[in-house]
Amino acid sequence: MKVILRQTIDTLGQIGEIVDVKDGYALNYLIPKQYAYLALKGNLKAIEEEKKQLQKRKDKEVLEAKSLATELEKVSIQISVQVGEEDKIFGSVTSQMIADKLKEKGFEIEKRKIEIDEQIKSLGIYDVKVKLHQAVSANIKVWVVRE
């Protein structure tokens, strides 16, 4: 049975591709879960429209991420920590601490989007990458100072 994929499925193909699958797989899994349409002329037009809508949504997400990135580039945050001898931090600065400081400044960023290259274990100024989208990221300045 020939079907048109509505979503990218690793084992079958990309969105909009016409693939040949077994009848049971199509009728019992792909079509009920709305992963595919039957390969009919009307459904070809429908999938093209879905592709356009998906592309518009992706473009909008990238545009929003870019505008947020330009705002984040201007931000620098200050984290006060307790230090011991030779200005070594007790523990390290975590992505959760950075996310909390960003939240105080009005930015709702999840901690898993904050990428710290190397552990921050001493005082200083660090550049921290915030991944906002697959194609968009921003660097923020993190000032680690004595409490």
SVG drawing of the C-alpha trace seen along z (x, -y; Angstrom):
<svg xmlns="http://www.w3.org/2000/svg" viewBox="-9 -45 54 51">
<polyline fill="none" stroke="black" stroke-width="0.4" points="0.0,0.0 1.3,-3.4 1.1,-6.2 2.2,-9.8 4.2,-10.5 2.9,-13.4 5.9,-13.3 9.5,-12.3 9.8,-8.6 13.4,-7.4 12.7,-3.9 10.6,-5.1 11.4,-8.6 10.8,-12.4 7.6,-14.4 5.8,-14.3 7.5,-11.2 5.4,-8.5 6.5,-5.1 5.3,-1.6 4.4,0.2 2.5,3.4 -1.2,3.0 -1.5,3.9 1.2,1.4 -0.5,-1.4 -4.1,-0.6 -3.4,0.3 -0.6,-2.1 0.4,-4.9 -3.0,-6.1 -4.8,-5.9 -1.9,-7.7 -2.0,-10.3 1.6,-9.7 0.5,-9.1 -2.3,-9.6 -3.3,-7.2 -1.5,-8.1 -4.4,-9.8 -4.4,-13.0 -6.4,-15.0 -4.0,-13.9 -1.0,-15.1 -2.5,-18.6 -3.2,-18.4 0.4,-17.3 1.8,-20.2 -0.4,-22.6 0.8,-21.0 4.4,-21.4 3.8,-25.1 2.2,-25.6 5.1,-23.7 7.7,-25.9 5.9,-29.1 5.8,-27.9 9.6,-27.0 10.4,-30.4 8.4,-32.2 10.2,-30.2 13.6,-31.1 12.6,-34.8 11.5,-34.8 14.6,-33.0 16.8,-35.6 15.1,-38.5 15.5,-36.9 19.1,-36.2 19.8,-39.9 18.2,-40.8 20.2,-38.2 23.5,-39.3 23.1,-42.6 22.6,-40.9 25.3,-40.2 24.5,-38.5 26.4,-38.5 26.5,-35.5 27.8,-35.8 29.4,-32.8 31.3,-31.8 35.0,-31.3 37.8,-29.6 41.5,-29.9 43.0,-31.1 39.5,-32.3 38.2,-28.8 34.5,-28.3 32.8,-25.9 31.1,-23.7 30.6,-25.2 28.3,-27.6 25.5,-25.5 23.1,-26.1 20.3,-26.3 21.9,-29.2 22.3,-31.0 18.7,-30.3 17.5,-31.7 19.5,-34.9 18.1,-35.2 14.6,-34.7 15.2,-37.7 16.1,-39.8 12.8,-38.7 14.1,-35.9 12.4,-32.5 15.2,-30.2 15.2,-26.5 18.4,-25.3 19.0,-22.6 19.3,-25.2 22.3,-26.8 25.5,-25.2 28.5,-25.6 31.7,-24.4 33.9,-23.9 32.9,-23.9 33.0,-27.3 35.0,-26.8 36.7,-30.2 36.0,-33.9 36.0,-35.7 34.1,-36.6 32.7,-33.7 31.0,-33.5 28.1,-31.1 26.2,-29.9 22.4,-29.7 20.9,-27.5 17.5,-29.0 16.8,-27.1 18.7,-24.5 20.0,-27.3 20.1,-30.2 22.2,-30.7 23.3,-33.6 26.3,-34.3 25.8,-35.9 28.4,-37.3 28.5,-35.7 30.4,-37.5 31.3,-35.3 32.1,-37.4 32.9,-37.0 29.8,-37.0"/>
</svg>
